[in-house]
Amino acid sequence: MIWDWNFALNEALPQMLGAFLKVTLLATILGSVVAMVLGLILALLRRSRIQLISRPTGWFIEFVRSTPLLVQLLFLFLVLPRVGITLPAFTIGIIGLGVHYATYTSEVYRAGIDGVPKGQWEAATALSLPPRRKWQDVILPQAIRNVLPALGNYVISMFKETPYLLAITVLDMVAIAKNIGSLNFKYLETFTIAGLIFLAASYPAAVLMRKLEIRLGH
C-alpha cells in the first residue's frame, strides 16, 4: 500500500477527471434541471383545490420519497424496455435522478409558497392581477428566493449520489476509478482521488449555499 505519484497524476487523474466532466458533472446538471422544473410543477399540482389532481400527486410524491433511488434506477432501466420504451442508460439515469429529487424539491417549493406573507396574496388579489401574473410576478419570485439554499443542498446531495448510475451500466468517475484500480491493483490512489474530487466540488458548493442562506436571511 505505497502511494504511487506517477500512476496517480499521469494515469488515474486524467481519466477520472474526464469521467467526472462527461458523466458525473453532466448528470448532476441535467438531473438538477429536471428536479427543479418537475418539482415546481408537482408543488403546484399538490396545492390544487381539485382532489383528483392534488391527491394522486401527493401519493406519487410520498411513494417516490419512500423508495430508494437505486431501486428506482433499476426499475426504470429494466422495465422501460419491456414496455417498448428504449432509452440510453445515461438518459435513464438523468430521469431517475431528476424524478427522485423532484419529489424533495416539490416539498421545498411548497414550503416556500406557504411562507409568502399573507399580505402579498391579498395585495395581488386587491390589484385584480390575473392568476398567471400573480404567480409569475408576486408569489413565485418570493417563494423561490427563500428556498434557494435548500434547493442548492439537494443539488449537492444529487451530485454525491451519481455513483448509483453504475448499477445501470453508466460509467461515472467512481466506476472508472474501480476499473483503473482493478487493472493496476492500485485502489488506494484511484479511490482517494475520487474522494478528493468529490470533496473539492461539493465542499465549496456547500460553503456557498451557507453564505447564500445567511445573505438571504438578512
N, C-alpha and C positions, 0 to 999 in steps of 0.2 A: 504494500500500500504506500508506494512512494510517488509523490506528485511529479508528473512529467510536464514541465512547462512547454516544451516544444510541441508535444502532442496536443496540449490544451489550447495553445494560442494559434497554432498553424493548421490543425486538422479539425478539432472539435468545434472551436468557437465559430469559424466562418460558416460551417454547415448549420450549426444551431441558430445562428443569427438569421440566416436565410430562411429557415423554417419558422422562426419567430415572426419575421416580417410577412411572409407569404401566407401563413396559416394562422398562427396564434393571434397576432395583432389584427389581421383582417377579419377573422371570425368574431373577435370581440367587437370591432367597429360595426360590422354589418348586423350582428346579433343585437347590439345595443340599439341600433336604429329600429329594428323590428320591435324590440321590447318597449321602447319609448312611445312609438306610434300606436301599436296594438294595446299597450297598457292604458293609454288615454282613452281609446275607443271603449275598452272594457269598463273603465271607470264611469264613463258617461252612460253606457248601457245599463250598468248596475244601479245608477241613480234614476233610471227611468221610472215613471209612475205606472207604466204598463207592466203588470205582473208577469205576463207571458214573455217579456223581454228581460226584466230585472232578475227574476228567479233562476231561469236557466243560466244566465250569465254568472250569477253568484255560485251556482253549483259547479259550473265549469272552473271558475277560479279556485274554489276550495279543492276540487278534485286534483287539479294540476299542482297546487301548492302542497298537497298531502302525499304526492308520489315522488320518488327520487328522479332526479334529472337523468341518471344513467338508464333507468328503466324506460323513460320516455324516449330517449335517443334510440335505444334498441328496438322499441316498439315501432317507431317511425321507419327505421332502417329495414326492418324485417317484414312489416305488414304492408307498407305502401306499395311495394312491387306486386304483392298478391292481389291488390285491388286495381291494378292497372296503372299505378302512378309510379313512374320510374324517374328518379332524380339522382344527380351526383351525390355522393356521400357528404361532400363538403356543404352542399346546399341543404341537405337534411340536417346537418349539424347546426347550421345557422338558424333554420326554422325551429329546431328543438330548443336551442339556447334562447332564441327570441321569445317563443311562446312561454317557456318556463318562467323567464324573468318578467314577462309582460304581466303575469298574474300578481307578481310582487309590486311592480311599479303601478299597477292599477290601484292598489290599496294606498300607495303613497299619493297618487293623484287625488284619490277620493278624500284623503285626509286634508290635502291642501285646499281642495274646493270647499270642504266643510269649514276650513279655517278662515275663509274670506269673511271679513266683518259683515254683519247683517245690514249695516248701513249702506254698504256698497250694492247689495242686492236691491235694497229699497230705492236707492238713488237711480239705478238703472231702470227700475220699473216706473219711477216717477217721471223719468225723461222719455218714457214710451219707446225705449230702444227695442228694435226687433230682436228676437231671441239670438239670431246669429251674431249680431253686433254686441249684444250683452255678454255673450260668452267669449267672443273673439277679442273684444277691446277692454272689457272690465274684469270679468271673473278669471279667465284662464291666465292672463299675464300675472296677476297677483298670486294665484294658486301655484303656478309653476315656479315662480320666483322663490316662494317659501320652501319648496321641496327639492330644489336643485341639489343640495348636499346629499340628501337621501338617495336621489337618483344616481348621483355620482358613485355612492358607495356600492350600489348594485352593479354598476359597470365594472368596478374593481373586482367584485365577487365573481362576475361572469368571466373576467379575464383569468382568474385563478382556477376556474373550473373547465377551461378549454381542453385540458388533457383528457377529459372524458371522451373527447371525439375519437380517441384511439380505439374505443370499443366499436366504432362503426367504420374502421379502416382509414380514418383520416390521420395522416402522419403529421402531428404537430411537433413542436420543439421537444417535448418530453419523449415522444416516440423516437425521434431522431437521436436523442441522447441515449436511449436504450439500445438502438441499433448500432450506433458507433461504439458504445461500450462493449456490446457483445462481440463485435468484430475484433476489437483490440484488447479485450479483457481489462479495460480501464474504465470502470464505472465511477470511480472516485472523481475523476476530472469532469466527466460528462454531466453527471447529476449535480455536482457542485456548481458548474457553470449555469445549468438550467435554473437552479435555485437562485443564483445571483442575478440572472437576467430578470426573473420574476420579481425579485426584490427591488432591483433598480428601476423597474417600470411601475410597480404598484405602490411603493412607499412614497415617492414624490407626489403621485396622484392622491394618495390618502392625505398627505400634508396639505395639498392644495384644496382638497374638499373641506378640510377642517378650517382653513383660513377663510374660505368662501362662506362657510356656515357662520363664522364669527362676524364677518363683514355684513352678511345679510341680516344677522341678528340685530346689529346696530341700526 
